[in-house]
Amino acid sequence: MDLKVNGFAMAGGDDIQSYTKNSSYQRAVMDAAKLLVQNSIADHINDPPLATFRVADLGCSVGPNTFIAVDNILDSVKLKYRRKTDKIPEFQVYFNDHILNDFNTLFKSLPPNRDYYSSAVPGSFYTRLFPRGSLHVIHSSTSLHWLSQVPIEITDPNSPAYNKGRIHYAGAGPEVVDAYARQHATDFSRFLQARAEELVAGGLLMLYIPARPNGVPHSDEPFVTMNDRMGTCLMDLAKKGVIDENKVDTFNLPEYFATPDEFEEIIKSNGRFVIERMEKLPTANASYNPVSAADVSRGVRAVMAGLVGGHFGHEILDDVFSLFEQKQIEANDHKPGSELNLFILLKLNQDIAAAM
């Protein structure tokens, strides 16, 4: 597959600014999906005992969230098998993320009492990562809104989709939004194609994806609003001469929040999977309660530092996120509740599996 992938990683290590210490929202999304995962395993995993059951987590980052997701899947599989037989399979778990990911921190924090074998699989999940027909469950949480690359058109000054003065599609013209939507459709279709080749017949693909409700304007979507706020921080710093405004014009976030209708259209057009479930996850605020704008700013920094620092220089990160925190205080909208996270359960199309 010929695909250019521009990867970046969440903030590594385990200090106060790391993703490890600032990913409680992502943890809350997993908590909200727990019952759906259990029911999905119970209802859709094939019954015959297996010698080895293989699970992959795509976009694992540095933990500990990935371990929680894996434990939830494996506990559900064990429960399923114990209802049928005393023989529980061995488990192999593959942790995948971009090659820049801090796998050292990830494996240093592996649960010592785990009952599975583990391996790292570096690389983009928009390409093939595993042998054909080798996985029983593939899981990915809060990762698939990231694109393989920024749409080329929006960085071309001669294109009608040139996104001057913005870092995302909030407030941009339809040409910019369309460019992002096309990139997402291409990427997600490639993701499905790769996973269809890697799953066994009857294998499951479980996705938790930040999304935009059907009919809601892009500018009203909370995640997009956050990105727009980041853009205003960078433009403010450019006006002060801290960074070059031309650098802002060439910086865009490779991120798109699709609607349920968009996902359904792409899945059906791709044809490799059957949609078993697609529904809104319960609101994540049950276990995510940021005390202050500083908490939100640290969470955004843990995600964005690699992108922002890689383009503008890491020496400006303190200025950027200090300003972002101030704008969060002024906006006073750091409590969750209005955002949409989708749970999508896909099962490999039996006709496709038979043809492979």
LUMNU-509551 format. One line per 5 residues: number of its first residue (from 0); their letters; for each residue x, y negated, z of N, C-alpha, C. Coordinates in steps of 0.02 Angstrom, whole numbers, plus 50000, padded with zeros to 5 digits. Atoms other than C-alpha are relative to their C-alpha. Layout:
LUMNU-509551
NUM> A> X,Y,Z,X,Y,Z,X,Y,Z; ...
This chain:
LUMNU-509551
0> MDLKV> 50042,50060,50000,50000,50000,50000,50044,49938,50000; 49960,50061,50005,50075,49835,49945,49965,49945,50039; 50033,50049,49958,50032,49716,50085,50052,49963,50041; 49956,50043,49960,50128,49571,50159,49967,49989,50067; 50028,50007,49933,50102,49569,50347,50044,49954,50041
5> NGFAM> 49962,50046,49958,50156,49422,50453,49980,50011,50072; 50018,49981,49932,50157,49492,50628,50029,49953,50052; 49974,50035,49942,50180,49410,50796,49978,50039,50061; 50015,49961,49939,50172,49474,50974,49975,49956,50055; 50020,50034,49939,50090,49426,51136,50062,49986,50042
10> AGGDD> 49943,50017,49958,50205,49348,51267,50021,50061,50041; 49976,49940,49967,50313,49489,51335,50019,49989,50072; 49979,50003,49930,50384,49526,51507,49940,50004,50047; 50055,49998,49951,50282,49514,51666,50003,49939,50047; 49998,50060,49959,50313,49336,51727,49933,49963,49997
15> IQSYT> 50063,50036,49992,50181,49204,51761,49969,49979,49933; 50026,50021,50065,50166,49159,51576,49991,50059,49952; 50003,49941,50043,50162,49337,51509,49928,50020,49986; 50066,49972,50016,50016,49424,51426,49979,50050,50054; 50015,49953,49946,50028,49556,51563,49963,49966,50057
20> KNSSY> 50031,50036,49944,49980,49425,51692,49942,49954,49979; 50050,50048,50024,49860,49326,51582,49955,50031,49946; 50045,49967,50048,49747,49450,51493,49939,50028,50036; 50058,49976,49962,49604,49466,51618,49936,49997,49959; 50060,50001,50042,49477,49414,51487,49997,50063,49956
25> QRAVM> 49998,49940,50042,49533,49555,51372,49983,50062,50042; 50017,49945,49954,49522,49672,51523,49924,50002,50011; 50072,50003,49988,49343,49613,51553,49961,50028,49941; 50033,49972,50059,49297,49658,51374,50002,50076,50003; 49995,49927,49993,49361,49835,51404,49952,50026,50054
30> DAAKL> 50046,49980,49947,49264,49846,51566,49928,50002,49975; 50068,50004,50026,49107,49793,51475,49984,50058,49952; 50010,49947,50049,49133,49931,51346,50002,50070,50030; 49986,49934,49971,49164,50073,51469,49942,50049,49991; 50057,49954,50005,48989,50149,51471,49987,50018,49927
35> LVQNS> 50009,49986,50070,48975,50134,51282,50051,50051,49975; 49948,49952,50018,49140,50227,51262,49981,50070,50025; 50018,49935,49971,49082,50366,51378,49943,50033,49961; 50057,49972,50037,48917,50387,51287,50019,50019,49929; 49978,49986,50069,49002,50381,51117,50038,50066,49997
40> IADHI> 49963,49937,49997,49122,50521,51164,49952,50058,50011; 50047,49946,49984,48981,50625,51238,49956,50018,49940; 50047,49988,50054,48870,50605,51086,50032,50019,49933; 49973,49996,50068,48991,50609,50940,50064,50039,49992; 49939,49960,50008,49151,50705,50977,49981,50073,49988
45> NDPPL> 50015,49930,50015,49151,50880,50902,50015,50044,50060; 49997,49957,49941,49131,51022,51026,50058,50050,50004; 49952,49946,49993,49260,51156,50981,50063,49979,50037; 49939,50016,49962,49408,51162,51102,50060,49991,49953; 49940,50015,50039,49572,51094,51036,50061,50011,50043
50> ATFRV> 49938,49993,49963,49750,51131,51085,50027,49932,50020; 49976,50068,49988,49797,50947,51071,49950,49950,49974; 50046,50054,50018,49684,50795,51069,50040,49936,49994; 49957,50057,50014,49763,50641,50991,49960,49936,49995; 50032,50065,49996,49716,50461,51027,50051,49946,49983
55> ADLGC> 49956,50057,50015,49790,50300,50958,49966,49935,50022; 50024,50068,49983,49770,50124,51029,50037,49951,49955; 49970,50046,50048,49800,49995,50894,49995,49928,50025; 49997,50066,49970,49856,49825,50957,50006,50005,50075; 49995,49983,49929,49911,49891,51126,50029,49944,50042
60> SVGPN> 49963,50052,49964,50018,49740,51175,50044,50031,50055; 49951,49980,49949,50114,49759,51339,49968,50032,50062; 50033,49973,49941,49984,49829,51460,49982,49944,50048; 50023,49933,49983,49904,49858,51577,49934,50019,49967; 50066,49986,50027,49742,49845,51477,49997,50062,49957
65> TFIAV> 50001,49942,50044,49791,49978,51352,49995,50065,50040; 50004,49939,49959,49813,50106,51492,49930,50011,50026; 50069,49995,49976,49639,50068,51558,49956,50027,49944; 50039,49976,50057,49565,50093,51385,50012,50074,49986; 49982,49930,50013,49658,50257,51360,49970,50046,50054
70> DNILD> 50027,49959,49946,49607,50324,51531,49924,50008,49992; 50073,49996,50009,49425,50284,51494,49983,50050,49945; 50012,49953,50055,49433,50379,51329,50015,50072,50022; 49980,49932,49982,49525,50529,51400,49955,50029,50055; 50046,49975,49948,49414,50542,51555,49934,50021,49968
75> SVKLK> 50063,49983,50033,49263,50543,51440,50006,50064,49960; 49989,49938,50037,49339,50679,51331,50002,50060,50048; 49997,49945,49952,49379,50786,51483,49931,50018,50025; 50068,49987,49976,49201,50768,51547,49961,50037,49947; 50034,49967,50056,49136,50819,51376,50019,50073,49996
80> YRRKT> 49976,49932,50007,49244,50975,51371,49981,50043,50061; 50016,49961,49940,49211,51028,51551,49928,50024,50001; 50069,49977,50005,49027,51041,51509,49993,50061,49956; 50002,49945,50048,49071,51171,51377,50048,50057,50018; 49947,49951,49990,49229,51259,51435,50045,49979,50056
85> DKIPE> 49951,50015,49948,49360,51270,51570,50067,49978,49969; 49937,50015,50033,49497,51242,51441,50000,49927,49977; 49992,50070,50018,49549,51059,51429,50062,49993,49955; 49942,50006,50044,49663,51012,51284,50055,49956,50031; 49947,50048,49984,49830,50926,51304,49986,49936,49960
90> FQVYF> 50014,50065,50032,49830,50742,51258,50064,49967,49977; 49946,50041,50027,49946,50642,51148,49971,49931,49985; 50024,50069,50010,49926,50452,51151,50054,49960,49964; 49955,50043,50038,50005,50334,51026,49983,49927,50013; 50009,50071,49987,50029,50152,51071,50029,49961,49941
95> NDHIL> 49979,50036,50060,50037,50039,50918,49994,49925,50009; 50003,50072,50008,50077,49856,50893,50056,49980,49952; 49948,50024,50046,50188,49746,50785,50070,50016,50027; 49931,49982,49980,50375,49780,50787,50028,49949,50050; 49976,50050,49953,50399,49618,50887,49971,50010,50070
100> NDFNT> 50031,49988,49935,50294,49686,51030,50051,50021,50052; 49954,49982,49945,50379,49706,51199,49984,50071,50024; 50012,49931,49981,50373,49896,51203,50038,50020,50063; 49963,49984,49938,50503,49897,51343,49956,49989,50061; 50045,50013,49944,50382,49815,51463,49942,50049,50001
105> LFKSL> 50055,49952,50005,50242,49927,51401,50019,50067,50031; 49983,49933,49977,50335,50088,51436,50029,50001,50071; 49980,50005,49930,50410,50027,51599,49939,50005,50047; 50060,50002,49957,50232,50008,51664,49952,50058,49987; 50043,49941,50010,50163,50175,51603,49979,50030,50067
110> PPNRD> 50022,49970,49937,50057,50254,51741,50042,50063,50016; 49956,49943,49984,50172,50378,51831,49963,50066,50004; 50038,49938,49993,50033,50504,51859,49956,50016,49939; 50040,49989,50060,49967,50504,51681,50003,50074,49980; 50002,49930,50023,49915,50670,51606,49998,50003,49924
115> YYSSA> 49995,49999,50072,49958,50631,51426,50072,49986,49979; 49936,50016,50031,50112,50624,51316,49992,49934,49962; 50006,50067,50029,50150,50451,51247,50056,49986,49951; 49952,50021,50051,50237,50377,51097,49984,49929,49977; 50010,50065,50029,50263,50204,51024,49999,50006,49924
120> VPGSF> 50004,50001,50073,50213,50172,50844,49999,49928,49977; 49997,50070,50022,50274,50001,50786,49979,49992,49928; 50021,50014,50068,50196,49925,50632,49931,49969,49998; 50065,50032,50008,50044,49833,50565,49945,50051,49989; 50055,49953,50010,49877,49922,50578,49961,49985,49935
125> YTRLF> 50028,50009,50066,49833,49851,50408,50034,50045,49948; 49968,49950,50042,49944,49990,50338,49992,50068,50033; 50001,49933,49971,49952,50178,50364,50054,50005,50054; 49954,49993,49944,50035,50224,50529,50011,50073,50020; 50000,49931,49976,50000,50410,50556,49990,50049,49942
130> PRGSL> 50012,49949,50052,49998,50573,50457,49926,50010,49986; 50069,49989,50021,49841,50619,50364,49965,50050,50046; 50041,49954,49961,49704,50698,50470,50030,50020,50066; 49964,49982,49938,49803,50689,50633,49969,49974,50064; 50027,50033,49940,49697,50584,50753,49926,50016,50010
135> HVIHS> 50069,49985,49984,49534,50620,50843,49961,49937,50021; 50031,50064,49982,49498,50446,50915,50051,49945,49987; 49959,50061,50008,49567,50278,50860,49962,49944,50034; 50030,50053,49961,49534,50131,50975,50038,49935,49986; 49968,50066,50006,49567,49945,50954,49956,49949,50033
140> STSLH> 50038,50050,49962,49515,49804,51068,50029,49930,49991; 49983,50071,50006,49518,49615,51039,50063,49990,49958; 49942,50005,50045,49641,49634,50895,49982,49985,49928; 50016,50002,50071,49549,49641,50730,49976,49932,49975; 50013,50068,50025,49507,49456,50724,50064,49968,49973
145> WLSQV> 49937,50025,50026,49692,49430,50685,50010,50027,49929; 49990,49982,50070,49727,49431,50498,50071,50023,49987; 49933,49979,50019,49875,49508,50410,50043,49940,49981; 49964,50060,50020,49922,49334,50350,49951,49942,49995; 50040,50059,50015,49860,49157,50332,49982,50001,49926
150> PIEIT> 50018,50002,50071,49762,49141,50169,50046,49953,49962; 49949,50038,50037,49886,49079,50039,49973,49932,49977; 50028,50061,50029,49768,48948,49967,50002,49941,50047; 50007,50056,49954,49756,48846,50126,50066,49967,50016; 49934,50031,49989,49943,48811,50130,50027,49968,49936
155> DPNSP> 49979,50027,50064,49951,48754,49948,49971,49930,49991; 50025,50069,50007,49939,48563,49931,49960,49989,49936; 50036,50007,50064,49872,48587,49753,49935,50039,49998; 50061,49959,49998,49731,48701,49807,49943,49960,50031; 50058,50032,49968,49554,48638,49846,49989,50026,50071
160> AYNKG> 50007,49972,49932,49569,48747,50003,50057,49977,50046; 49945,50024,49959,49722,48653,50067,49973,49972,50066; 50029,50014,49934,49694,48634,50255,50040,49946,50037; 49959,50053,49971,49787,48472,50289,49969,49973,50064; 50022,50030,49937,49776,48406,50468,49963,50046,50046
165> RIHYA> 50034,49951,49957,49697,48564,50538,50043,50063,50004; 49963,49937,49993,49764,48729,50601,49954,50060,49994; 50049,49946,50006,49604,48831,50576,49943,49974,49957; 50054,50021,50045,49438,48821,50483,49945,49960,50035; 50050,50043,49966,49340,48725,50617,50000,49931,49969
170> GAGPE> 50006,50066,50029,49277,48567,50533,50027,49994,49930; 49972,50002,50067,49358,48614,50368,49944,50010,49948; 50047,49992,50054,49273,48620,50199,49986,50073,49984; 50019,49931,50016,49189,48775,50126,50055,50039,49965; 49947,49964,50034,49341,48815,50020,50047,50034,50050
175> VVDAY> 49957,49972,49948,49445,48842,50178,49966,50059,50034; 50037,49946,49967,49312,48946,50264,49996,50061,49954; 50005,49945,50047,49289,49051,50107,50067,50037,49993; 49934,49968,50005,49476,49082,50096,50013,50046,50059; 49993,49958,49941,49478,49146,50274,49955,50061,49996
180> ARQHA> 50047,49944,50004,49324,49254,50244,50024,50053,49951; 49975,49953,50049,49401,49333,50090,50060,50039,50027; 49942,49966,49970,49563,49370,50182,49978,50052,50051; 50026,49953,49951,49466,49451,50323,49969,50061,49966; 50032,49944,50035,49363,49558,50202,50053,50047,49971
185> TDFSR> 49946,49959,50028,49522,49618,50116,50035,50039,50055; 49963,49967,49945,49611,49656,50280,49959,50054,50033; 50041,49951,49964,49466,49744,50364,49987,50061,49956; 50010,49943,50045,49435,49852,50211,50063,50043,49998; 49937,49962,49999,49620,49901,50209,50009,50037,50066
190> FLQAR> 49998,49967,49935,49610,49940,50394,49957,50064,49999; 50045,49942,50003,49462,50057,50364,50029,50054,49955; 49971,49951,50047,49548,50140,50217,50057,50039,50034; 49944,49966,49967,49704,50178,50320,49975,50047,50055; 50025,49959,49945,49606,50243,50469,49963,50062,49974
195> AEELV> 50036,49943,50029,49499,50355,50358,50048,50056,49982; 49950,49949,50017,49656,50444,50301,50031,50032,50062; 49966,49976,49940,49723,50464,50478,49956,50042,50046; 50046,49964,49956,49568,50532,50565,49985,50071,49975; 50025,49933,50017,49516,50714,50571,49927,49995,49979
200> AGGLL> 50072,49998,50016,49344,50762,50503,49961,49992,50065; 50038,50013,49940,49219,50695,50628,50034,49954,50049; 49964,50044,49955,49348,50578,50705,49964,49934,50009; 50034,50062,49981,49292,50419,50790,50047,49940,49998; 49965,50065,50000,49346,50238,50766,49960,49953,50045
205> MLYIP> 50033,50044,49951,49304,50127,50917,50032,49932,49999; 49974,50068,50007,49322,49940,50896,49962,49952,50045; 50030,50057,49965,49291,49793,51013,50029,49938,49968; 49976,50055,50042,49300,49635,50910,49965,49934,50018; 50032,50066,49993,49272,49451,50950,49967,49980,49934
210> ARPNG> 50038,50012,50061,49140,49394,50827,49959,49937,50007; 50044,50058,50002,49021,49255,50777,49929,50025,49988; 50069,49976,50010,48833,49283,50796,49974,49980,49931; 50031,50015,50065,48735,49291,50634,49963,49933,50004; 50036,50063,50004,48674,49119,50584,50029,49943,50040
215> VPHSD> 49969,50053,49959,48784,49023,50706,50055,49966,49959; 49947,50034,50037,48892,48889,50623,50070,50014,50029; 49932,49987,49977,49079,48917,50633,50020,49950,50055; 49979,50052,49953,49099,48753,50728,49969,50009,50069; 50032,49988,49936,48984,48817,50867,50025,50064,50034
220> EPFVT> 49975,49937,49972,49080,48978,50897,50054,49983,50051; 49953,50020,49946,49176,48967,51064,50073,50012,49984; 49930,49987,50016,49336,49049,51001,50026,49950,49949; 49979,50049,50050,49342,48932,50852,50009,49931,50032; 49994,50063,49964,49312,48783,50966,50067,49996,50037
225> MNDRM> 49936,49997,49965,49464,48837,51068,50058,49987,49951; 49947,50011,50049,49570,48843,50911,50002,49928,49975; 50003,50070,50021,49510,48671,50858,50033,49955,50053; 49970,50037,49945,49563,48606,51028,50077,50004,49997; 49927,49992,50007,49737,48678,51001,50026,49956,49943
230> GTCLM> 49980,50043,50056,49744,48587,50834,50004,49927,50019; 49997,50070,49979,49704,48420,50914,50061,49987,50044; 49939,50008,49959,49846,48448,51038,50061,49990,49955; 49943,50006,50045,49969,48472,50897,50000,49935,49962; 50004,50064,50035,49906,48321,50802,50016,49941,50046
235> DLAKK> 49983,50053,49951,49918,48214,50960,50076,49996,50009; 49927,50000,49992,50099,48267,50982,50035,49975,49937; 49971,50026,50062,50133,48229,50799,49995,49924,49998; 50009,50072,49999,50063,48053,50820,50049,49966,50049; 49951,50026,49952,50180,48030,50969,50071,50009,49977
240> GVIDE> 49933,49989,50026,50327,48086,50864,50036,50058,50031; 49968,49942,49968,50360,48242,50968,50013,50055,49948; 49991,49952,50054,50335,48353,50815,49984,49964,49934; 50010,50028,50067,50330,48319,50628,49929,50017,49976; 50068,49987,50023,50154,48299,50558,49999,50048,49941
245> NKVDT> 49997,49953,50056,50208,48392,50402,50003,50073,50025; 49998,49933,49971,50244,48541,50515,49930,50022,50020; 50069,49982,49982,50064,48534,50576,49961,50019,49937; 50036,49986,50062,50001,48531,50397,50016,50070,49973; 49980,49934,50025,50095,48693,50363,49988,50055,50051
250> FNLPE> 50014,49950,49948,50035,48781,50521,49925,50015,50002; 50069,49978,49996,49874,48882,50517,49996,50067,50037; 50008,49939,49961,49809,49019,50630,49972,50056,49956; 50025,49944,50039,49787,49190,50549,49945,50037,50037; 50052,49975,49956,49623,49220,50639,49932,49985,49970
255> YFATP> 50067,50010,50028,49443,49245,50580,49949,50038,50042; 50053,49969,49960,49283,49280,50677,49940,50013,49955; 50053,49979,50046,49163,49377,50567,49935,50012,50038; 50066,49985,49971,48977,49405,50597,49986,50075,49996; 50021,49930,50008,48894,49574,50624,49980,50016,49928
260> DEFEE> 50020,49987,50070,48820,49557,50449,50060,50008,49955; 49940,49994,50041,48993,49530,50375,50034,50068,50011; 49970,49934,49986,49061,49684,50463,49961,50056,49967; 50042,49947,50028,48914,49790,50408,50009,50003,49924; 49992,50001,50073,48933,49735,50227,50066,50031,49979
265> IIKSN> 49934,49973,50018,49120,49775,50224,50003,50075,50012; 49999,49928,49984,49096,49945,50308,49962,50040,49948; 50040,49964,50049,48959,49996,50189,50032,49998,49931; 49966,50005,50065,49054,49933,50037,50061,50045,49998; 49942,49957,49996,49209,50026,50094,49981,50074,49992
270> GRFVI> 50028,49934,50010,49107,50186,50108,50033,50057,50037; 49963,49946,49968,49229,50284,50215,49973,50019,50069; 50025,49987,49933,49134,50274,50380,49924,49990,50003; 50070,50009,49982,48959,50290,50448,49997,49960,50064; 50008,50040,49939,48905,50159,50575,49955,50037,50049
275> ERMEK> 50039,49967,49948,48850,50251,50731,49970,49951,50050; 50024,50053,49955,48835,50097,50842,50033,49935,49980; 49973,50067,50006,48856,49912,50821,49956,49956,50044; 50040,50039,49954,48800,49805,50966,50043,49953,50041; 49966,50050,49959,48844,49660,51077,50021,50032,50066
280> LPTAN> 49977,49978,49934,48950,49702,51228,49969,49955,50053; 50022,50043,49945,48886,49641,51396,50050,49944,50010; 49957,50058,49990,48954,49470,51438,50059,50016,50045; 49939,49982,49965,49133,49481,51498,50010,49964,50066; 49986,50041,49941,49112,49356,51640,49988,50037,50065
285> ASYNP> 50009,49961,49939,49065,49494,51763,50066,50012,50036; 49935,49988,49970,49250,49525,51791,50052,49950,49977; 49953,50052,50022,49327,49369,51714,49974,49934,50026; 50022,50063,49968,49314,49214,51821,50059,49953,50007; 49944,50048,49994,49448,49085,51780,49983,49945,50048
290> VSAAD> 50012,50050,49947,49464,48968,51926,50007,49930,49972; 49985,50068,50023,49530,48821,51827,50018,49999,49926; 49977,50009,50068,49577,48751,51658,50071,50026,49992; 49931,49975,50003,49756,48800,51700,50000,50076,49987; 50005,49929,50013,49703,48983,51702,49987,50014,49926
295> VSRGV> 50015,49992,50071,49629,48966,51528,50060,49982,49958; 49941,50021,50038,49782,48873,51465,50054,50053,50000; 49950,49946,49997,49898,49011,51526,49979,50059,49957; 50024,49945,50041,49788,49141,51443,50010,49987,49926; 49990,50018,50070,49793,49049,51277,50074,49998,49983
300> RAVMA> 49928,50002,50013,49980,49021,51293,50028,50071,49993; 49976,49931,50004,50009,49207,51322,49986,50031,49932; 50018,49975,50066,49924,49240,51155,50034,49960,49945; 49979,50045,50054,49981,49089,51053,50074,49980,50001; 49931,50026,49994,50159,49056,51115,50045,50023,49943
305> GLVGG> 49958,49975,50054,50238,49167,50983,49988,49964,49935; 50017,50035,50061,50145,49082,50841,50023,49927,50002; 49984,50072,49994,50165,48903,50903,50075,49990,50005; 49928,50008,49991,50344,48923,50962,50040,50020,49939; 49965,49978,50059,50395,49016,50806,49999,49948,49945
310> HFGHE> 50006,50050,50053,50336,48872,50696,50030,49933,50020; 49979,50068,49979,50375,48716,50799,50062,50000,50045; 49945,49996,49951,50511,48779,50917,49973,50011,50069; 50025,49981,49933,50488,48855,51088,50009,49944,50051; 49988,50055,49953,50551,48696,51171,49938,49955,50008
315> ILDDV> 50059,50044,49994,50382,48611,51139,49942,50034,50035; 50056,49963,49972,50275,48745,51221,49972,49968,50063; 50025,50032,49939,50265,48657,51390,49957,49939,49984; 50038,50059,50020,50207,48496,51306,49932,50019,49970; 50062,49980,50033,50078,48584,51199,49948,50025,50050
320> FSLFE> 50050,49968,49957,49997,48685,51336,49983,49957,50062; 50019,50049,49949,50004,48546,51465,49943,49956,49972; 50052,50040,50032,49903,48442,51342,49936,50040,49990; 50058,49956,50009,49789,48589,51306,49961,50006,50066; 50033,49996,49935,49754,48606,51492,49960,49937,50015
325> QKQIE> 50036,50063,49988,49706,48422,51503,49936,49997,49958; 50060,50000,50042,49586,48442,51357,49948,50051,50026; 50046,49952,49970,49512,48594,51443,49963,49969,50059; 50030,50034,49943,49481,48491,51599,49946,49951,49976; 50048,50049,50027,49395,48356,51496,49938,50035,49971
330> ANDHK> 50056,49965,50031,49288,48483,51402,49958,50038,50052; 50035,49964,49945,49245,48581,51561,49958,50058,49972; 50037,49944,50030,49195,48734,51458,50039,50065,50005; 49957,49941,49995,49315,48867,51522,49965,50061,50030; 50037,49942,49976,49180,48980,51592,49974,50040,49941
335> PGSEL> 50024,49959,50055,49138,49128,51479,49924,50009,50002; 50071,49985,49999,48963,49180,51430,49967,49994,49932; 50034,50010,50064,48917,49116,51257,50034,50036,49942; 49964,49968,50054,49046,49212,51157,49970,50069,49985; 50023,49934,50021,49007,49373,51061,50059,50047,49992
340> NLFIL> 49953,49945,50012,49109,49531,51074,49960,50060,49977; 50036,49943,50029,49051,49674,50964,50032,50066,50019; 49977,49931,49996,49064,49859,51000,49978,50034,49936; 50015,49966,50062,49075,49952,50836,50027,50072,50004; 49980,49929,50000,49078,50143,50833,49989,50027,49930
345> LKLNQ> 50003,49972,50067,49118,50221,50665,50022,50073,50000; 49981,49930,50007,49125,50404,50618,50018,50013,49927; 49976,49988,50067,49220,50467,50468,49946,50033,49957; 50049,49973,50047,49104,50499,50321,50020,50071,49981; 49983,49930,50012,49097,50688,50300,50018,50013,49927
350> DIAAA> 49984,49992,50070,49099,50675,50110,50071,49977,49985; 49932,50026,50008,49258,50571,50119,50050,50049,50030; 49954,49954,49966,49338,50691,50243,50010,50064,49959; 49995,49939,50040,49299,50841,50131,50042,49990,49938; 49963,50014,50061,49379,50756,49982,50074,49989,50011
355> M> 49930,50014,49986,49543,50722,50069,50041,50064,50004
